Amino acid sequence: MAVPKRKTSKSKRDMRRSHHKAEVLSLGTCSHCGQPKKPHFICPSCGYYKNKEIVKVSGE
Ligand SMILES: [Zn+2]
């Protein structure tokens, strides 16, 4: 099995981990109900996408 020749320095380890962060949430608003929703996803609160009802949301 291949094994690293050198211990990764704290600097290199931390440089690698500098990308380990939570993704920034990008949210749009639904044009039908105005609730926040993910772009290119159907609206979770009303089930609309492109001004058309795609799925029925229970408890509306
Ligand atoms: Zn909606």
N, CA, C, O and the ligand as a Tripos MOL2 file, in Angstrom:
@<TRIPOS>MOLECULE
protein
  241   239    61     0     0
PROTEIN
NO_CHARGES

@<TRIPOS>ATOM
      1 N           0.8420   -1.1980    0.0000 N.3       1 MET1
      2 CA          0.0000    0.0000    0.0000 C.3       1 MET1
      3 C           0.8710    1.2390    0.0000 C.2       1 MET1
      4 O           1.8550    1.3150    0.7350 O.2       1 MET1
      5 N           0.5140    2.2020   -0.8150 N.am      2 ALA2
      6 CA          1.2640    3.4690   -0.8500 C.3       2 ALA2
      7 C           1.0380    4.2440    0.4350 C.2       2 ALA2
      8 O          -0.0730    4.3060    0.9620 O.2       2 ALA2
      9 N           2.1060    4.8240    0.9170 N.am      3 VAL3
     10 CA          2.0570    5.5210    2.1960 C.3       3 VAL3
     11 C           2.7230    6.8880    2.0420 C.2       3 VAL3
     12 O           3.7470    6.9860    1.3660 O.2       3 VAL3
     13 N           2.1850    7.9300    2.6350 N.am      4 PRO4
     14 CA          2.8040    9.2440    2.4820 C.3       4 PRO4
     15 C           4.1990    9.2820    3.0890 C.2       4 PRO4
     16 O           4.4270    8.7540    4.1780 O.2       4 PRO4
     17 N           5.1160    9.9010    2.3860 N.am      5 LYS5
     18 CA          6.5080    9.9440    2.8500 C.3       5 LYS5
     19 C           6.6800   10.9480    3.9830 C.2       5 LYS5
     20 O           7.4870   10.7460    4.8910 O.2       5 LYS5
     21 N           5.9160   12.0240    3.9200 N.am      6 ARG6
     22 CA          6.0550   13.1090    4.8850 C.3       6 ARG6
     23 C           4.7300   13.3930    5.5730 C.2       6 ARG6
     24 O           3.6630   13.2920    4.9680 O.2       6 ARG6
     25 N           4.8150   13.7390    6.8060 N.am      7 LYS7
     26 CA          3.6260   14.2020    7.5250 C.3       7 LYS7
     27 C           3.1690   15.5220    6.9130 C.2       7 LYS7
     28 O           3.9830   16.4080    6.6510 O.2       7 LYS7
     29 N           1.8520   15.6480    6.6860 N.am      8 THR8
     30 CA          1.3280   16.9090    6.1600 C.3       8 THR8
     31 C           1.4590   17.9850    7.2420 C.2       8 THR8
     32 O           0.9790   17.8160    8.3630 O.2       8 THR8
     33 N           2.1060   19.0720    6.8930 N.am      9 SER9
     34 CA          2.3300   20.1460    7.8670 C.3       9 SER9
     35 C           1.0080   20.7920    8.2670 C.2       9 SER9
     36 O           0.0220   20.7320    7.5330 O.2       9 SER9
     37 N           1.0100   21.4040    9.4330 N.am     10 LYS10
     38 CA         -0.2000   22.1060    9.8910 C.3      10 LYS10
     39 C          -0.6510   23.1230    8.8640 C.2      10 LYS10
     40 O          -1.8460   23.2980    8.6290 O.2      10 LYS10
     41 N           0.3270   23.7990    8.2480 N.am     11 SER11
     42 CA          0.0160   24.8120    7.2390 C.3      11 SER11
     43 C          -0.7050   24.1900    6.0440 C.2      11 SER11
     44 O          -1.7500   24.6860    5.6230 O.2      11 SER11
     45 N          -0.1370   23.0810    5.4850 N.am     12 LYS12
     46 CA         -0.7500   22.4270    4.3180 C.3      12 LYS12
     47 C          -2.1060   21.8330    4.6800 C.2      12 LYS12
     48 O          -3.0570   21.9200    3.9030 O.2      12 LYS12
     49 N          -2.1910   21.2290    5.8620 N.am     13 ARG13
     50 CA         -3.4500   20.6450    6.3140 C.3      13 ARG13
     51 C          -4.5210   21.7320    6.4090 C.2      13 ARG13
     52 O          -5.6500   21.5410    5.9580 O.2      13 ARG13
     53 N          -4.1570   22.8720    6.9990 N.am     14 ASP14
     54 CA         -5.1340   23.9450    7.1770 C.3      14 ASP14
     55 C          -5.4800   24.6240    5.8580 C.2      14 ASP14
     56 O          -6.6060   25.0840    5.6680 O.2      14 ASP14
     57 N          -4.4930   24.6870    4.9310 N.am     15 MET15
     58 CA         -4.7930   25.2500    3.6060 C.3      15 MET15
     59 C          -5.8290   24.3850    2.8960 C.2      15 MET15
     60 O          -6.7490   24.8890    2.2510 O.2      15 MET15
     61 N          -5.6540   23.0470    3.0340 N.am     16 ARG16
     62 CA         -6.6080   22.1280    2.4120 C.3      16 ARG16
     63 C          -7.9880   22.3250    3.0300 C.2      16 ARG16
     64 O          -8.9950   22.3380    2.3210 O.2      16 ARG16
     65 N          -8.0320   22.4790    4.3470 N.am     17 ARG17
     66 CA         -9.3190   22.6030    5.0410 C.3      17 ARG17
     67 C          -9.9420   23.9810    4.8970 C.2      17 ARG17
     68 O         -11.0710   24.1930    5.3400 O.2      17 ARG17
     69 N          -9.2420   24.9090    4.2970 N.am     18 SER18
     70 CA         -9.8170   26.2420    4.1190 C.3      18 SER18
     71 C         -11.0480   26.2070    3.2280 C.2      18 SER18
     72 O         -11.8650   27.1270    3.2480 O.2      18 SER18
     73 N         -11.1800   25.1210    2.4320 N.am     19 HIS19
     74 CA        -12.3600   24.9930    1.5670 C.3      19 HIS19
     75 C         -13.5000   24.2600    2.2670 C.2      19 HIS19
     76 O         -14.6110   24.2010    1.7400 O.2      19 HIS19
     77 N         -13.2380   23.7020    3.4480 N.am     20 HIS20
     78 CA        -14.2660   22.9460    4.1610 C.3      20 HIS20
     79 C         -15.1680   23.8980    4.9200 C.2      20 HIS20
     80 O         -14.9710   24.1270    6.1140 O.2      20 HIS20
     81 N         -16.1270   24.4370    4.2580 N.am     21 LYS21
     82 CA        -17.0360   25.3670    4.9170 C.3      21 LYS21
     83 C         -18.4480   25.1370    4.3970 C.2      21 LYS21
     84 O         -18.6430   24.5450    3.3350 O.2      21 LYS21
     85 N         -19.4040   25.5990    5.1370 N.am     22 ALA22
     86 CA        -20.7990   25.4340    4.7400 C.3      22 ALA22
     87 C         -21.0700   26.2510    3.4890 C.2      22 ALA22
     88 O         -20.6090   27.3840    3.3500 O.2      22 ALA22
     89 N         -21.8300   25.6490    2.5810 N.am     23 GLU23
     90 CA        -22.1820   26.3220    1.3420 C.3      23 GLU23
     91 C         -23.1640   27.4570    1.6160 C.2      23 GLU23
     92 O         -24.0760   27.3230    2.4310 O.2      23 GLU23
     93 N         -22.9650   28.5520    0.9360 N.am     24 VAL24
     94 CA        -23.8830   29.6760    1.1100 C.3      24 VAL24
     95 C         -25.1940   29.3270    0.4200 C.2      24 VAL24
     96 O         -25.2130   28.9490   -0.7510 O.2      24 VAL24
     97 N         -26.2730   29.4560    1.1520 N.am     25 LEU25
     98 CA        -27.5740   29.1170    0.5940 C.3      25 LEU25
     99 C         -28.0030   30.1740   -0.4140 C.2      25 LEU25
    100 O         -28.0380   31.3650   -0.1060 O.2      25 LEU25
    101 N         -28.3270   29.7290   -1.6070 N.am     26 SER26
    102 CA        -28.8770   30.6640   -2.5850 C.3      26 SER26
    103 C         -30.3680   30.3840   -2.6910 C.2      26 SER26
    104 O         -30.7780   29.2810   -3.0530 O.2      26 SER26
    105 N         -31.1540   31.3660   -2.3810 N.am     27 LEU27
    106 CA        -32.6010   31.1890   -2.3910 C.3      27 LEU27
    107 C         -33.2520   32.2700   -3.2410 C.2      27 LEU27
    108 O         -32.8350   33.4290   -3.2400 O.2      27 LEU27
    109 N         -34.2590   31.8680   -3.9490 N.am     28 GLY28
    110 CA        -35.0830   32.8270   -4.6580 C.3      28 GLY28
    111 C         -36.4400   32.8530   -3.9930 C.2      28 GLY28
    112 O         -36.6490   32.1880   -2.9780 O.2      28 GLY28
    113 N         -37.3440   33.5960   -4.5420 N.am     29 THR29
    114 CA        -38.6940   33.5860   -4.0000 C.3      29 THR29
    115 C         -39.6530   33.0620   -5.0590 C.2      29 THR29
    116 O         -39.4710   33.2840   -6.2560 O.2      29 THR29
    117 N         -40.6670   32.3680   -4.5910 N.am     30 CYS30
    118 CA        -41.6670   31.8150   -5.4890 C.3      30 CYS30
    119 C         -42.4900   32.9390   -6.0980 C.2      30 CYS30
    120 O         -42.9450   33.8430   -5.3960 O.2      30 CYS30
    121 N         -42.6760   32.8730   -7.4270 N.am     31 SER31
    122 CA        -43.4620   33.9140   -8.0850 C.3      31 SER31
    123 C         -44.9430   33.7390   -7.8160 C.2      31 SER31
    124 O         -45.7270   34.6640   -8.0280 O.2      31 SER31
    125 N         -45.3400   32.5490   -7.3480 N.am     32 HIS32
    126 CA        -46.7480   32.2880   -7.0880 C.3      32 HIS32
    127 C         -47.1510   32.6410   -5.6630 C.2      32 HIS32
    128 O         -48.1520   33.3270   -5.4560 O.2      32 HIS32
    129 N         -46.3780   32.1760   -4.6710 N.am     33 CYS33
    130 CA        -46.7730   32.4340   -3.2920 C.3      33 CYS33
    131 C         -45.7930   33.3470   -2.5480 C.2      33 CYS33
    132 O         -46.0900   33.7880   -1.4370 O.2      33 CYS33
    133 N         -44.6310   33.6350   -3.1430 N.am     34 GLY34
    134 CA        -43.6800   34.5510   -2.5240 C.3      34 GLY34
    135 C         -42.8310   33.9610   -1.4300 C.2      34 GLY34
    136 O         -42.0380   34.6670   -0.8080 O.2      34 GLY34
    137 N         -42.9870   32.6670   -1.1820 N.am     35 GLN35
    138 CA        -42.1750   32.0100   -0.1640 C.3      35 GLN35
    139 C         -40.7590   31.7550   -0.7080 C.2      35 GLN35
    140 O         -40.5990   31.5920   -1.9180 O.2      35 GLN35
    141 N         -39.7360   31.7150    0.1460 N.am     36 PRO36
    142 CA        -38.3930   31.4010   -0.3380 C.3      36 PRO36
    143 C         -38.3020   29.9840   -0.8690 C.2      36 PRO36
    144 O         -38.8270   29.0480   -0.2660 O.2      36 PRO36
    145 N         -37.6300   29.8330   -2.0060 N.am     37 LYS37
    146 CA        -37.4660   28.5090   -2.5990 C.3      37 LYS37
    147 C         -36.1510   28.4530   -3.3510 C.2      37 LYS37
    148 O         -35.5890   29.4870   -3.7110 O.2      37 LYS37
    149 N         -35.6580   27.2330   -3.5890 N.am     38 LYS38
    150 CA        -34.4250   27.0470   -4.3400 C.3      38 LYS38
    151 C         -34.6910   27.3490   -5.8080 C.2      38 LYS38
    152 O         -35.7280   26.9540   -6.3400 O.2      38 LYS38
    153 N         -33.7680   28.0460   -6.4700 N.am     39 PRO39
    154 CA        -33.9470   28.2750   -7.8960 C.3      39 PRO39
    155 C         -33.9220   26.9550   -8.6590 C.2      39 PRO39
    156 O         -33.1610   26.0540   -8.3080 O.2      39 PRO39
    157 N         -34.7430   26.8310   -9.6940 N.am     40 HIS40
    158 CA        -34.8650   25.6470  -10.5520 C.3      40 HIS40
    159 C         -35.4550   24.4400   -9.8290 C.2      40 HIS40
    160 O         -35.3310   23.3040  -10.2870 O.2      40 HIS40
    161 N         -36.1030   24.7070   -8.6830 N.am     41 PHE41
    162 CA        -36.8140   23.6490   -7.9700 C.3      41 PHE41
    163 C         -38.2730   24.0800   -7.8690 C.2      41 PHE41
    164 O         -38.5670   25.2750   -7.8490 O.2      41 PHE41
    165 N         -39.1800   23.1200   -7.8070 N.am     42 ILE42
    166 CA        -40.5610   23.4900   -7.5860 C.3      42 ILE42
    167 C         -40.6910   24.0540   -6.1830 C.2      42 ILE42
    168 O         -39.9140   23.7140   -5.2910 O.2      42 ILE42
    169 N         -41.6780   24.9180   -5.9950 N.am     43 CYS43
    170 CA        -41.8640   25.5640   -4.6960 C.3      43 CYS43
    171 C         -42.3440   24.5410   -3.6740 C.2      43 CYS43
    172 O         -43.3330   23.8510   -3.9250 O.2      43 CYS43
    173 N         -41.6740   24.4210   -2.5270 N.am     44 PRO44
    174 CA        -42.0980   23.4340   -1.5280 C.3      44 PRO44
    175 C         -43.3960   23.8130   -0.8250 C.2      44 PRO44
    176 O         -44.0560   22.9460   -0.2510 O.2      44 PRO44
    177 N         -43.7770   25.0850   -0.8580 N.am     45 SER45
    178 CA        -44.9720   25.4760   -0.1140 C.3      45 SER45
    179 C         -46.2290   25.4900   -0.9700 C.2      45 SER45
    180 O         -47.3220   25.2970   -0.4380 O.2      45 SER45
    181 N         -46.1140   25.7150   -2.2990 N.am     46 CYS46
    182 CA        -47.3280   25.6880   -3.1180 C.3      46 CYS46
    183 C         -47.2410   24.6930   -4.2710 C.2      46 CYS46
    184 O         -48.2520   24.4200   -4.9160 O.2      46 CYS46
    185 N         -46.0650   24.1500   -4.5440 N.am     47 GLY47
    186 CA        -45.9500   23.1330   -5.5860 C.3      47 GLY47
    187 C         -45.9600   23.6810   -6.9980 C.2      47 GLY47
    188 O         -46.2000   22.9440   -7.9540 O.2      47 GLY47
    189 N         -45.6990   24.9820   -7.1320 N.am     48 TYR48
    190 CA        -45.7110   25.5950   -8.4550 C.3      48 TYR48
    191 C         -44.3020   25.6920   -9.0330 C.2      48 TYR48
    192 O         -43.3230   25.8620   -8.3070 O.2      48 TYR48
    193 N         -44.2290   25.5810  -10.3310 N.am     49 TYR49
    194 CA        -42.9940   25.8620  -11.0480 C.3      49 TYR49
    195 C         -43.3760   26.4720  -12.3840 C.2      49 TYR49
    196 O         -44.2310   25.9340  -13.0870 O.2      49 TYR49
    197 N         -42.7580   27.5810  -12.7430 N.am     50 LYS50
    198 CA        -43.0650   28.3300  -13.9670 C.3      50 LYS50
    199 C         -44.5650   28.6280  -14.0850 C.2      50 LYS50
    200 O         -45.1770   28.3750  -15.1220 O.2      50 LYS50
    201 N         -45.1540   29.1770  -12.9960 N.am     51 ASN51
    202 CA        -46.5430   29.6120  -12.9400 C.3      51 ASN51
    203 C         -47.5430   28.5010  -13.2380 C.2      51 ASN51
    204 O         -48.6490   28.7690  -13.7060 O.2      51 ASN51
    205 N         -47.1630   27.2710  -12.9730 N.am     52 LYS52
    206 CA        -48.0310   26.1350  -13.2290 C.3      52 LYS52
    207 C         -47.9470   25.2140  -12.0310 C.2      52 LYS52
    208 O         -46.8730   25.0220  -11.4630 O.2      52 LYS52
    209 N         -49.0950   24.6360  -11.6390 N.am     53 GLU53
    210 CA        -49.0610   23.7260  -10.5090 C.3      53 GLU53
    211 C         -48.5140   22.3760  -10.9550 C.2      53 GLU53
    212 O         -49.0730   21.7400  -11.8480 O.2      53 GLU53
    213 N         -47.4340   21.9450  -10.3400 N.am     54 ILE54
    214 CA        -46.8000   20.6910  -10.7160 C.3      54 ILE54
    215 C         -47.2230   19.5920   -9.7610 C.2      54 ILE54
    216 O         -47.5950   18.4980  -10.1860 O.2      54 ILE54
    217 N         -47.1660   19.8850   -8.4760 N.am     55 VAL55
    218 CA        -47.5680   18.8900   -7.4790 C.3      55 VAL55
    219 C         -48.5590   19.5180   -6.5140 C.2      55 VAL55
    220 O         -48.5140   20.7160   -6.2360 O.2      55 VAL55
    221 N         -49.4470   18.6870   -6.0140 N.am     56 LYS56
    222 CA        -50.3890   19.1330   -4.9920 C.3      56 LYS56
    223 C         -49.6860   19.0670   -3.6390 C.2      56 LYS56
    224 O         -49.1240   18.0390   -3.2630 O.2      56 LYS56
    225 N         -49.7300   20.1910   -2.9130 N.am     57 VAL57
    226 CA        -49.1450   20.2160   -1.5730 C.3      57 VAL57
    227 C         -50.2770   20.0540   -0.5740 C.2      57 VAL57
    228 O         -51.2480   20.8100   -0.5800 O.2      57 VAL57
    229 N         -50.1320   19.0430    0.2920 N.am     58 SER58
    230 CA        -51.1910   18.7830    1.2790 C.3      58 SER58
    231 C         -51.2370   19.8810    2.3210 C.2      58 SER58
    232 O         -50.2050   20.4480    2.6820 O.2      58 SER58
    233 N         -52.4240   20.1790    2.8030 N.am     59 GLY59
    234 CA        -52.6170   21.2000    3.8230 C.3      59 GLY59
    235 C         -52.4930   22.5980    3.2750 C.2      59 GLY59
    236 O         -51.9190   23.4730    3.9240 O.2      59 GLY59
    237 N         -53.0240   22.8220    2.0830 N.am     60 GLU60
    238 CA        -52.9610   24.1480    1.4750 C.3      60 GLU60
    239 C         -54.1720   24.9800    1.8320 C.2      60 GLU60
    240 O         -54.2800   26.1290    1.4010 O.2      60 GLU60
    241 ZN        -44.9090   28.9520   -4.0870 Zn       61 ZN61
@<TRIPOS>BOND
     1     1     2 1
     2     2     3 1
     3     3     4 2
     4     3     5 am
     5     5     6 1
     6     6     7 1
     7     7     8 2
     8     7     9 am
     9     9    10 1
    10    10    11 1
    11    11    12 2
    12    11    13 am
    13    13    14 1
    14    14    15 1
    15    15    16 2
    16    15    17 am
    17    17    18 1
    18    18    19 1
    19    19    20 2
    20    19    21 am
    21    21    22 1
    22    22    23 1
    23    23    24 2
    24    23    25 am
    25    25    26 1
    26    26    27 1
    27    27    28 2
    28    27    29 am
    29    29    30 1
    30    30    31 1
    31    31    32 2
    32    31    33 am
    33    33    34 1
    34    34    35 1
    35    35    36 2
    36    35    37 am
    37    37    38 1
    38    38    39 1
    39    39    40 2
    40    39    41 am
    41    41    42 1
    42    42    43 1
    43    43    44 2
    44    43    45 am
    45    45    46 1
    46    46    47 1
    47    47    48 2
    48    47    49 am
    49    49    50 1
    50    50    51 1
    51    51    52 2
    52    51    53 am
    53    53    54 1
    54    54    55 1
    55    55    56 2
    56    55    57 am
    57    57    58 1
    58    58    59 1
    59    59    60 2
    60    59    61 am
    61    61    62 1
    62    62    63 1
    63    63    64 2
    64    63    65 am
    65    65    66 1
    66    66    67 1
    67    67    68 2
    68    67    69 am
    69    69    70 1
    70    70    71 1
    71    71    72 2
    72    71    73 am
    73    73    74 1
    74    74    75 1
    75    75    76 2
    76    75    77 am
    77    77    78 1
    78    78    79 1
    79    79    80 2
    80    79    81 am
    81    81    82 1
    82    82    83 1
    83    83    84 2
    84    83    85 am
    85    85    86 1
    86    86    87 1
    87    87    88 2
    88    87    89 am
    89    89    90 1
    90    90    91 1
    91    91    92 2
    92    91    93 am
    93    93    94 1
    94    94    95 1
    95    95    96 2
    96    95    97 am
    97    97    98 1
    98    98    99 1
    99    99   100 2
   100    99   101 am
   101   101   102 1
   102   102   103 1
   103   103   104 2
   104   103   105 am
   105   105   106 1
   106   106   107 1
   107   107   108 2
   108   107   109 am
   109   109   110 1
   110   110   111 1
   111   111   112 2
   112   111   113 am
   113   113   114 1
   114   114   115 1
   115   115   116 2
   116   115   117 am
   117   117   118 1
   118   118   119 1
   119   119   120 2
   120   119   121 am
   121   121   122 1
   122   122   123 1
   123   123   124 2
   124   123   125 am
   125   125   126 1
   126   126   127 1
   127   127   128 2
   128   127   129 am
   129   129   130 1
   130   130   131 1
   131   131   132 2
   132   131   133 am
   133   133   134 1
   134   134   135 1
   135   135   136 2
   136   135   137 am
   137   137   138 1
   138   138   139 1
   139   139   140 2
   140   139   141 am
   141   141   142 1
   142   142   143 1
   143   143   144 2
   144   143   145 am
   145   145   146 1
   146   146   147 1
   147   147   148 2
   148   147   149 am
   149   149   150 1
   150   150   151 1
   151   151   152 2
   152   151   153 am
   153   153   154 1
   154   154   155 1
   155   155   156 2
   156   155   157 am
   157   157   158 1
   158   158   159 1
   159   159   160 2
   160   159   161 am
   161   161   162 1
   162   162   163 1
   163   163   164 2
   164   163   165 am
   165   165   166 1
   166   166   167 1
   167   167   168 2
   168   167   169 am
   169   169   170 1
   170   170   171 1
   171   171   172 2
   172   171   173 am
   173   173   174 1
   174   174   175 1
   175   175   176 2
   176   175   177 am
   177   177   178 1
   178   178   179 1
   179   179   180 2
   180   179   181 am
   181   181   182 1
   182   182   183 1
   183   183   184 2
   184   183   185 am
   185   185   186 1
   186   186   187 1
   187   187   188 2
   188   187   189 am
   189   189   190 1
   190   190   191 1
   191   191   192 2
   192   191   193 am
   193   193   194 1
   194   194   195 1
   195   195   196 2
   196   195   197 am
   197   197   198 1
   198   198   199 1
   199   199   200 2
   200   199   201 am
   201   201   202 1
   202   202   203 1
   203   203   204 2
   204   203   205 am
   205   205   206 1
   206   206   207 1
   207   207   208 2
   208   207   209 am
   209   209   210 1
   210   210   211 1
   211   211   212 2
   212   211   213 am
   213   213   214 1
   214   214   215 1
   215   215   216 2
   216   215   217 am
   217   217   218 1
   218   218   219 1
   219   219   220 2
   220   219   221 am
   221   221   222 1
   222   222   223 1
   223   223   224 2
   224   223   225 am
   225   225   226 1
   226   226   227 1
   227   227   228 2
   228   227   229 am
   229   229   230 1
   230   230   231 1
   231   231   232 2
   232   231   233 am
   233   233   234 1
   234   234   235 1
   235   235   236 2
   236   235   237 am
   237   237   238 1
   238   238   239 1
   239   239   240 2
@<TRIPOS>SUBSTRUCTURE
     1 MET1         2 RESIDUE 1 A MET
     2 ALA2         6 RESIDUE 1 A ALA
     3 VAL3        10 RESIDUE 1 A VAL
     4 PRO4        14 RESIDUE 1 A PRO
     5 LYS5        18 RESIDUE 1 A LYS
     6 ARG6        22 RESIDUE 1 A ARG
     7 LYS7        26 RESIDUE 1 A LYS
     8 THR8        30 RESIDUE 1 A THR
     9 SER9        34 RESIDUE 1 A SER
    10 LYS10       38 RESIDUE 1 A LYS
    11 SER11       42 RESIDUE 1 A SER
    12 LYS12       46 RESIDUE 1 A LYS
    13 ARG13       50 RESIDUE 1 A ARG
    14 ASP14       54 RESIDUE 1 A ASP
    15 MET15       58 RESIDUE 1 A MET
    16 ARG16       62 RESIDUE 1 A ARG
    17 ARG17       66 RESIDUE 1 A ARG
    18 SER18       70 RESIDUE 1 A SER
    19 HIS19       74 RESIDUE 1 A HIS
    20 HIS20       78 RESIDUE 1 A HIS
    21 LYS21       82 RESIDUE 1 A LYS
    22 ALA22       86 RESIDUE 1 A ALA
    23 GLU23       90 RESIDUE 1 A GLU
    24 VAL24       94 RESIDUE 1 A VAL
    25 LEU25       98 RESIDUE 1 A LEU
    26 SER26      102 RESIDUE 1 A SER
    27 LEU27      106 RESIDUE 1 A LEU
    28 GLY28      110 RESIDUE 1 A GLY
    29 THR29      114 RESIDUE 1 A THR
    30 CYS30      118 RESIDUE 1 A CYS
    31 SER31      122 RESIDUE 1 A SER
    32 HIS32      126 RESIDUE 1 A HIS
    33 CYS33      130 RESIDUE 1 A CYS
    34 GLY34      134 RESIDUE 1 A GLY
    35 GLN35      138 RESIDUE 1 A GLN
    36 PRO36      142 RESIDUE 1 A PRO
    37 LYS37      146 RESIDUE 1 A LYS
    38 LYS38      150 RESIDUE 1 A LYS
    39 PRO39      154 RESIDUE 1 A PRO
    40 HIS40      158 RESIDUE 1 A HIS
    41 PHE41      162 RESIDUE 1 A PHE
    42 ILE42      166 RESIDUE 1 A ILE
    43 CYS43      170 RESIDUE 1 A CYS
    44 PRO44      174 RESIDUE 1 A PRO
    45 SER45      178 RESIDUE 1 A SER
    46 CYS46      182 RESIDUE 1 A CYS
    47 GLY47      186 RESIDUE 1 A GLY
    48 TYR48      190 RESIDUE 1 A TYR
    49 TYR49      194 RESIDUE 1 A TYR
    50 LYS50      198 RESIDUE 1 A LYS
    51 ASN51      202 RESIDUE 1 A ASN
    52 LYS52      206 RESIDUE 1 A LYS
    53 GLU53      210 RESIDUE 1 A GLU
    54 ILE54      214 RESIDUE 1 A ILE
    55 VAL55      218 RESIDUE 1 A VAL
    56 LYS56      222 RESIDUE 1 A LYS
    57 VAL57      226 RESIDUE 1 A VAL
    58 SER58      230 RESIDUE 1 A SER
    59 GLY59      234 RESIDUE 1 A GLY
    60 GLU60      238 RESIDUE 1 A GLU
    61 ZN61       241 GROUP 0 **** ****
